[in-house]
Amino acid sequence: MALPRTLIDPRLIYLEPAVRDYPRGREVLARFPDAELVEVASHWKIAQLANPALAEDWLRVKREILVLGVKKGLAMRPNGRSADFIAPSSSNGCAMACAYCYVGRRKGYANPISIFVNIDDITRALARHAAKQGVKPEPNTIDPVDWVYDLGENGDLSLDAALSDNVRDLVAAFRDIPNAKGSFATKYVNRDLLEYDPQGRTRIRFSLMPETIAKIVDVRTSPVSERIAAINAFVAAGYEVHVNFSPVIVHENWEPEWKALFAELNDTLSPAAKAQLKCEVIFLTHNEALHDTNLQWHPRAEEWLWRPDIQETKWSQSGMHNLRYKVGWKRQWLDRFLGWLGAAMPYCAVRYAF
C-alpha cells in the first residue's frame, strides 16, 4: 500500500552500521533516500530518544523517526494466553499512539518504529523451534492443533507491512512450517495483506473497543467500524481472524457502548467469519510512569485511564507501579461483560479473559 504519511513519514533514520549488510536493510533505506541517516551503536540505546522533553512532541517523533537494527536475541518465550510462544520480534515500537500501550514505557519516549532487517534469521529460528516441538500433544485454549507464535508483541505488523516486506515473509514462512501458526494483534487495516496467501496458517486478532472511547485513547488507529468491516475479507483471503476486546475500560456508560459494539459485530460478520471466530478479553491495567508521560501530550486520555477511585495498586515483577481495577469489582464487571457477549454472540468462544 502507499505509505500512510499521516502516520509514518521518516525524515530521520537511526541505524546500526550492520544494517547495510542485509538486503532488507538496503531495501528500506532505498525507500527513503531523502531521510537523514544517523548511525548508532544499538537500536535499543539511542540517547537522542531518551530525552524526557520528547514527551511533548510524541506524535511527531513517531511519524518522522525510523530505527533500523539487527535482532540479536532469537529465543522463543513461553506465553500461554494469546500464543504458546512469543516469537523474536521483526519490529519494535509503533507509529500509532494508543494511550495505554505498555511498549512506550519500555523504550524511551514516543517509541518510534524499529524494523529488524535480519528477517531470514528470524524465520529460520521459528522453523527450528517448531520442528523441535513436533506435533502438539493435546488441544489447549490457544489452538486445538497448532503451536501458535505471537509475531507482533511489541508493535503492529499491519502498519509495519507498509514499511518493509518482513510481514509478507513471516506469513509466507508459516505456510511451510508444520504444526505451527503465526499470530498478531492489530488496530490498523492494511488491505495489502489480503494478497499474502496465508492458507490458514496466520491468525490476525483485530483489537476492538467502543468507538466513543477509541476516538480518545486509540490515537491514530483505523476506526473501529473499519476494523470490523475488514474481518470478512480477511477470512475470505485465508486468514484465521479472532477479535481482541482490549483493553476493556470501565466507565459510567460502558454497558450500552459494549452492547452496541457486539450488535455491530454480529450484524456485520459473514457466516464463515462467525464459524471460526474466537476472542480474548483483557481489562485495562495502567502504569504510573505512562500516566505521567501522557499528561504531557494527551491529558484527556488520562480522564478515562487513570481512575484511582475504582483502581488499586499492582506492582509488576519488574517493580513498576501499575493500577488495575479493584479485584472484587473487576470480577463482577468481567462476569457482566461475558454475559453481554454471550447473549449477543453465543458462537464466539472466549479463549481467555482477565
N, C-alpha and C positions, 0 to 999 in steps of 0.2 A: 504494500500500500504506500501511497505518498506519505512522507514523513509528517506527522501531525505537529506542525511547527508551533502551535499554541502550547503544546506540551513539552516538546523537546526540539531544540534548535541549537546544537552545540557551537559555541563560539570559542570555547577553551577546552582543550583535551589534555588531561593529565595522563601520562602513560609510563609504564615501566619500560626500560630500554629493550627488553627481550620481546616486547610486543611485535616489533618489526620482523622478527624471525618466523612468525606464524602467518600462514596465508590469510586466516581470518582477521588478524590484526591489520595486515596491509589492505584488506578489503574495506574495513571500517574506516581507516584513515583516508582511503581514496574517496570515500563518500563525502568527506568534509574537508576539501582541500583548502578552504579559507580559514579554518579554525586555527587558533594559536596553539602550538604544541609545547607542553612543559613536561620534561622528564622528571620522574620521581623514583625514589628507591623502592617504594612499596605502595601498592594501591590502597593499603589499609592506613598508612601513616602519611597523610598529606597535611602538612602544617597549615596550609592556607585554608583548609576546610574545617579546621578546629577552632576557628575564631568565633567566640560567642556572639559577636556583633552580626554575624551572618543570619542569625535567627530572625532579624528584622527584614532580611531580604530573601526569605525562604523560597519563594516561588521562582524568582529569577535564577537562583543558584541551580535549582532543579532543571530549569529549562535550558540554561546556557552552558552548563558544565557537564562533560562526559569523562569517565575514567576508564582506561583500558589496562588490563592486567593479566597475569598468568595465574591460574588457580593452582595453589600449591598442595593443599590437603585434598586427597581424593577418597577419603574414608566415607563409608555409609554409617549413618547413625540410626539405631532403632527408634521407632516412633510409637506406633500403636493406636493412633487416633485417625488422622487424615490418611496416613500411609503406614505401611510396615516399616519403611526405611526412608530417611531423609537423604536424598542424593547430593553429591557435590554440586554446588550452585554453578550455573553457567552465567550468572549475573548476581549483582547485589545492588540494592537501592532501587529507587523508583522515581519516575517523573511526575507521578501523581502525588497527592499530598493529603492522604487521609489523616485526620487529626488525631486518631487513636493509634496509629501504626507504631508497633514496637521497634521496627527496624531503625527508625530515625534516631532512637536513643542508643544505638549500638555503634554508629559510625559517623561521628561528627555532626555538624549542623547541616540540615536540609537533606543530606543523604542522597546526592545525585546518583544516577545510574553508573554502575561499574559493569563493563562487559568483559568476560574472561575469554581470551582468544584461543586457548588450547582445548577447544571443544572435542577434538578427537581423543584426547586423554580422558576426558570425562565420559564419553560414550563407551570407550574400551573398559574403563573401570566399572561402569554399570553392567556391561555384558559379563565381565569376570565374576562380579559379585552374584549376579542372578544365576550363573552356571553353578557356582559353589552352593547356592541354596537348594538347587534341584526343585523337584515338584513340591508345591505347598502341601504339607501333610494333612491339613484339615481346614475347613472354612472358618473365617472369622468375620467380624463386623466390617472390616476394611474391604475384603473381597472374598467371595467363596472359592475362587480358583487360583488367582494370580497373586504373586508378590507385587505390592504397589509401592512405587518410588515417588516421593514428592520432589518435583523438579524445580519448584519456584518458592521455596521457603522465604527467601529474602528479597523478593521483587515480584513483578507482574510480567509473566512471559508473553502475554498478548501484546503488550507495548514493546517489549524487547524485540519482538519479531519485526518491528518496523525499523530497527537499527542494524540487525545482522541476521544471518541465516542459522544462528545457533538453535533456535526453537525448531526450525524445519529439520535440522539434523537430529535433534532429540526425538522428534516424532517418527522420523524415518528409522532411527535405531531401534525403537521399541517394536516396530513391525517384525523384526528379525530376532528378538530376544525371547526365547521360550520361557513360559511360566512367569512372565513379568509384564507390568503395565506402568506407564508413566502417568503422572497426575500433577495438576497445578490449579490453583485458585486464581480468579481474575475478576477485575472490575472494569475491564476495557474490552469493547467489541472490535476485534480486528478480523474482518471477513476474509482476509488473505489466508487465514488458517484453514478455511474451508477447502482449499486446494492441496492440503498437505497429505491427504490419503492415509489417515491413521489406522484404518482397518480394525477399529475396535480396541486398539492397544494403548490409547491415550485417553485419560479421563480429564475433562475440564469441569471445574467447580465454579459456577457463577455465584459470586457473593451478592447477596440481596439484603436490603432493608427498606422500610417505607421511604418513599421519595421525599416526603416532607423533611425528614431528618437527614437523609442522604445529601440533600442540597446544602446542608450546613457542614457536615463532617466528612463526606466523601468528596473531597476537593479535587477537581479536575478529572473525575472519572466519567465513564459513559453513564447517561441517565439510566436509572433502574429499569424503566419500561423498555429501553433499548436492549438491555441485557436479557430481559425476559423474552422479548420478541425474537432474539437470536437463537434461543435454545433449540427450537425445532430444526433450523437449518444446520446446526452443528451435529445434532443427532443424525439427520439425513446424510451428512457428509462422512459419517463413520466414527464420530467421537462418542464415547460414553459421557453423558452430561449429568452431573449432580448439581445441587444447589447448596449454598453455604449461607445459612442465616446468621450473619456475623458482622459486627457484634450486635447483640440484642441490647438496646439501650432503653432502660425503663424510664418512663416519664408519665405525666398525668394523663396523656391522651393515647397511650401506646396501644390499647386494645383495639379500637376501631381502625387504626392505621395498619396494624398487622393483619387483621381480618380482611381488609381491603386488598392487601398485597396477596394473601393466599387466594382470594377470589380471582384476582387478575391472572395469577399463575394458572389456576385451574381452567379459566376460560381461554387461555392462550395456547396451552400445550397441546400438541397433537397426541393421538393415541400411542404412537410409537415412543414419543418422549415420556409420556406418563408411565408406560410399561417398564421403563428402565430407570425411572427417577428414584434417587435416594437423597438424603440431606444430612447436614451437620448443623448443630445449634450451639452457638458459643455466646454466652453473656459477656458483657463488657468487663474487662479489667483495665484500669487506667494506671498511669505511672506519675509520680510526683515530679520527677525531672522533666518529663514530657509536658506535663501541665504548666510548669514554669516557662518552658520554651514557647508553648502555644500562646501564652498570654502576650508574647511579644509580636506575634504575627496574626493570630486568629482567636482573639479572646471570646468571640461569640460562641465558638465551638465548646469552650470550657463550661458554658452555662448548662450544657447537656451532659458532658463527660465527667465533670468534677462535682459530685453530689455527696459531700460528706454526711449529709443528713440521712442518706439511705445506704451509704457505703461504709466499709470498715477496712482497717489496715491489713495488708497481706504482704509479708516480707518474702521476696523471691529468694531462690537458692543462692543467687549472686549478691544478695544483700540490698537489693533495690526496694524502695518503699512504694508499694503498689496499693491501689484501692480496688476492692471488689464489693459487690452488693452484699449486704449483711446476710449471713448464712441462712438464718431462719426464714427471712423474707424471700431470698433467692429460690429456695426450694419450692415455696408456694408459687412464685412467679413462673418458674420453669414448668411446673405441673400445669399451670394455667395456659402457658404458651403452647405446650404439647397438646393440650385439649383443643385449643383453637385450630391447630394444624391438623389434628386427626379428624376433626369434624369437617373441615373444608377439603382436605386432600388425603383420604384414607389410604390411598395407594402409595403414598410417599413414605417409605420406611425411613426411620431415623437411625443413622449409623452410630452417632454418639451425640450426647447433649450434656453441657455443663455450664 
